Each structure stands twice: as C-alpha cells, then as structure tokens.
Amino acid sequence: MIKDLNTTQYERIETWKISRGQFIKTLGIASLGTSFFVSSCLTENKEPQEITPLMTNLQAKTIIAVQNHLFPNDGNGPSALTINAFPYLLWFLQDKRIDSRERKYFVTGANWIENAAKTDYSNSFIHLSKVEQSALIQQLATQRKTKTWLSKHLTLIFEALLSDPYYGGNTNNTGWEWLAHNPGTPRPTPPITYPRIFAKVKLSE
C-alpha cells in the first residue's frame, strides 16, 4: 500500500461490514451492490438523507466527482471510476480499526467542497461544469485544510489502483495491467486477508 497515511492506520485493518452484507463472505454480491450504488449516485437526482451509516447521497456524489478530478479519464490510463475508487473508499471507511474522528474527516470534507462551491458559484459542486469543478479544486488545493483532505483521498485512490481486487478496488486487475505489475503470490484468500492476519497477530501478542 502507499504509505502516505501513518503506520498505525495500516495496523488497524479488521473485519468490517457494508450495508448489504459482509464483504468477505459475499464478495460477488457486494461488488455488484457497490457498482449499482456508484451508478445511482451519478444519475439519481433525489438526495436521500443517508445512503449508508457513513454519508449522505450528496456527500457520496461530491466525493465521487472529486475522485474523478483527482484521477480522471484522460485517455492515458484508468480513471478513479474505472478502478472502483469509491467502493474501495467505503471498504476503507468501514474498517472497525479506524478512529471515528478519522472516518468522519474523510466524509465531512465533502461538506467543505460543497460550501465552497455555493460560496463561489452559488451552486452545488455536483452541478458545476467540469471547468468550474476543476478550478474550485485547484483553488482548494492551495488551502491547508482542504489540501490535506484532497491528499488523503488521492492516497486512497492510489491504494485502489494498486491493491488486490479482493478488497474492492483495482477492478479486473486494471491498475496492475496499466503498470505492467506482477502481483506475485500468494493472492488474498479468506484465511490470508488483512482482517484475519491482524487478528492472528493480536492473538499471538
């Protein structure tokens, strides 16, 4: 994984849940569900108050839009959408080892983007043109608070690009193929995934 986040954060990986089932036990169904959810976020006009215990639909749409600007489809490789960056983010956020304040930080930063859009353009971020969204993100990248938030999200995009597809990102090995990377063996299986590995380490301490 990309080590932009501190080591403690990587030591916190444990079992987690998504709204429609456990990821490890129902990987195929979960992947289908998150793909459907991303599609809904991009096309649905209504704004349900909350789509998971983690965030509102508007926050999700804002984060997806930001991800696609940070790692766009520019014809020179996969995009954030192609590598399933948002489902990977959900996987990361629902890790029980993550501090609740950190989880909240990753989500509520979307509110900063939305507030800035309404202040500068009198419109929601997701309704701005691509040029306006890009200009706003470039502006916010010069401010310490939002710069850090954008940087952390970019780190998770890189993780989605490079991680094993078992964890929700890097769809169909797209990132590995783009980088001509051979992941080697062993690949993750239920007995050798982050949650179980760290559980065994904890038991042996």
C-alpha positions as CSV (number, residue, x, y, z in Angstrom):
1,M,0.0,0.0,0.0
2,I,1.0,3.6,-0.5
3,K,2.5,4.8,2.9
4,D,1.2,8.4,2.9
5,L,-1.0,7.6,5.9
6,N,0.8,6.7,9.1
7,T,1.7,3.1,10.0
8,T,-0.9,2.9,12.8
9,Q,-3.6,3.3,10.2
10,Y,-2.4,0.2,8.3
11,E,-2.3,-1.7,11.6
12,R,-6.0,-1.1,12.2
13,I,-7.4,-3.2,9.4
14,E,-10.0,-5.6,10.7
15,T,-13.4,-7.1,9.7
16,W,-16.0,-4.6,8.5
17,K,-19.5,-4.5,7.0
18,I,-21.2,-2.8,4.2
19,S,-24.9,-2.0,4.2
20,R,-26.0,-5.2,2.4
21,G,-23.7,-7.8,3.9
22,Q,-20.2,-8.8,4.9
23,F,-17.6,-8.1,2.2
24,I,-15.5,-11.2,2.8
25,K,-18.4,-13.6,2.8
26,T,-20.4,-12.1,-0.1
27,L,-17.7,-10.5,-2.2
28,G,-19.5,-11.0,-5.5
29,I,-22.8,-9.6,-4.3
30,A,-21.1,-6.7,-2.5
31,S,-19.2,-5.8,-5.7
32,L,-22.5,-5.8,-7.6
33,G,-24.1,-3.7,-4.9
34,T,-21.4,-1.1,-4.8
35,S,-21.3,-0.8,-8.6
36,F,-25.1,-0.2,-8.6
37,F,-24.7,2.3,-5.8
38,V,-22.0,4.3,-7.7
39,S,-24.2,4.3,-10.8
40,S,-27.1,5.6,-8.7
41,C,-25.0,8.3,-7.2
42,L,-24.0,9.6,-10.6
43,T,-27.5,9.6,-12.1
44,E,-30.1,9.9,-9.3
45,N,-31.4,13.5,-8.9
46,K,-33.1,12.9,-5.5
47,E,-31.0,13.2,-2.4
48,P,-31.8,10.6,0.2
49,Q,-30.9,11.8,3.7
50,E,-28.5,8.9,4.2
51,I,-27.4,6.0,1.9
52,T,-25.2,4.3,4.5
53,P,-24.3,5.0,8.1
54,L,-21.3,6.7,6.7
55,M,-22.5,9.6,4.5
56,T,-25.4,11.2,2.7
57,N,-26.0,10.7,-1.0
58,L,-24.9,14.3,-1.7
59,Q,-21.6,13.7,0.1
60,A,-21.1,10.5,-1.9
61,K,-21.8,12.2,-5.2
62,T,-19.4,15.0,-4.2
63,I,-16.6,12.6,-3.2
64,I,-17.0,10.6,-6.5
65,A,-16.8,13.9,-8.5
66,V,-13.7,14.9,-6.6
67,Q,-12.1,11.5,-7.2
68,N,-12.7,11.7,-10.9
69,H,-11.0,15.1,-11.0
70,L,-8.0,13.8,-9.0
71,F,-7.7,10.7,-11.2
72,P,-9.5,11.5,-14.4
73,N,-10.2,9.6,-17.6
74,D,-7.6,11.4,-19.7
75,G,-7.0,8.6,-22.2
76,N,-3.7,7.7,-20.6
77,G,-4.8,5.0,-18.2
78,P,-7.6,4.0,-15.9
79,S,-9.7,6.6,-14.0
80,A,-10.9,6.7,-10.4
81,L,-14.3,5.3,-11.6
82,T,-12.6,2.5,-13.6
83,I,-10.6,1.2,-10.7
84,N,-13.6,1.3,-8.3
85,A,-12.1,4.0,-6.1
86,F,-15.3,4.8,-4.4
87,P,-16.2,1.2,-3.4
88,Y,-12.6,0.9,-2.1
89,L,-13.2,4.1,0.0
90,L,-16.3,2.5,1.5
91,W,-14.3,-0.6,2.3
92,F,-11.6,1.5,4.0
93,L,-14.1,3.7,6.0
94,Q,-15.9,0.7,7.4
95,D,-12.8,-0.8,8.9
96,K,-13.5,-1.1,12.6
97,R,-9.9,-0.2,13.5
98,I,-10.2,3.3,12.0
99,D,-10.7,6.0,14.6
100,S,-14.2,7.5,14.4
101,R,-12.7,11.0,14.0
102,E,-10.7,10.0,11.0
103,R,-13.7,8.3,9.4
104,K,-15.7,11.5,10.0
105,Y,-12.9,13.6,8.5
106,F,-12.8,11.7,5.2
107,V,-16.6,12.2,4.8
108,T,-17.3,15.7,6.1
109,G,-14.6,17.2,3.9
110,A,-17.2,16.8,1.2
111,N,-19.1,19.5,3.0
112,W,-16.2,21.9,2.7
113,I,-16.2,21.3,-1.1
114,E,-20.0,21.9,-1.3
115,N,-19.8,25.0,0.8
116,A,-17.0,26.5,-1.3
117,A,-19.0,25.8,-4.4
118,K,-22.1,27.5,-3.1
119,T,-19.9,30.5,-1.9
120,D,-18.0,30.9,-5.2
121,Y,-20.6,29.8,-7.7
122,S,-24.0,29.8,-5.9
123,N,-24.5,26.2,-6.9
124,S,-23.9,22.7,-5.7
125,F,-20.5,21.2,-6.6
126,I,-22.0,18.3,-8.5
127,H,-24.0,20.7,-10.7
128,L,-21.0,22.8,-11.7
129,S,-19.4,22.4,-15.1
130,K,-16.2,20.3,-15.3
131,V,-14.2,23.6,-15.8
132,E,-15.7,25.1,-12.7
133,Q,-15.2,22.0,-10.6
134,S,-11.6,21.8,-11.7
135,A,-11.0,25.5,-10.9
136,L,-12.5,25.1,-7.5
137,I,-10.5,22.0,-6.6
138,Q,-7.3,23.8,-7.7
139,Q,-8.2,26.7,-5.5
140,L,-8.9,24.5,-2.5
141,A,-5.7,22.6,-3.1
142,T,-3.8,25.8,-2.0
143,Q,-5.6,25.9,1.4
144,R,-4.1,23.8,4.1
145,K,-7.3,22.1,5.4
146,T,-8.7,21.1,2.1
147,K,-5.2,20.3,0.6
148,T,-4.7,17.7,3.3
149,W,-8.2,16.2,2.7
150,L,-7.6,16.0,-1.1
151,S,-4.2,14.5,-0.5
152,K,-5.6,11.7,1.7
153,H,-8.3,10.9,-0.8
154,L,-5.6,10.8,-3.6
155,T,-3.7,8.3,-1.4
156,L,-6.7,6.0,-1.2
157,I,-7.2,6.3,-5.0
158,F,-3.6,5.0,-5.4
159,E,-4.4,2.2,-3.0
160,A,-7.4,1.3,-5.0
161,L,-5.2,1.3,-8.1
162,L,-2.6,-1.0,-6.6
163,S,-4.4,-3.2,-4.1
164,D,-5.7,-6.7,-4.9
165,P,-9.2,-6.6,-6.4
166,Y,-10.3,-8.8,-3.5
167,Y,-10.5,-5.6,-1.4
168,G,-12.9,-3.8,-3.8
169,G,-10.5,-1.6,-6.0
170,N,-8.3,-2.3,-9.0
171,T,-11.3,-3.8,-10.9
172,N,-10.3,-6.7,-13.2
173,N,-6.6,-6.0,-12.4
174,T,-6.9,-2.8,-14.4
175,G,-4.3,-0.9,-12.3
176,W,-1.8,-3.8,-12.4
177,E,-2.2,-4.2,-16.1
178,W,-1.7,-0.5,-16.7
179,L,1.5,-0.5,-14.7
180,A,2.6,-3.9,-16.1
181,H,2.8,-5.1,-12.5
182,N,3.1,-8.7,-11.5
183,P,1.4,-9.0,-8.0
184,G,3.1,-12.3,-7.2
185,T,1.7,-14.9,-4.8
186,P,0.0,-15.7,-2.6
187,R,-3.0,-13.7,-3.5
188,P,-5.6,-12.9,-0.8
189,T,-8.0,-15.7,0.2
190,P,-10.3,-15.8,3.2
191,P,-7.6,-17.3,5.5
192,I,-4.9,-14.7,4.4
193,T,-6.7,-11.4,4.3
194,Y,-5.8,-8.3,6.4
195,P,-8.6,-8.8,8.9
196,R,-7.6,-12.4,9.7
197,I,-3.9,-11.8,9.6
198,F,-4.1,-8.9,12.1
199,A,-6.5,-11.0,14.3
200,K,-3.9,-13.7,14.5
201,V,-1.1,-11.2,15.2
202,K,-3.2,-9.8,18.1
203,L,-3.8,-13.3,19.5
204,S,-0.1,-14.1,19.4
205,E,1.0,-11.0,21.3
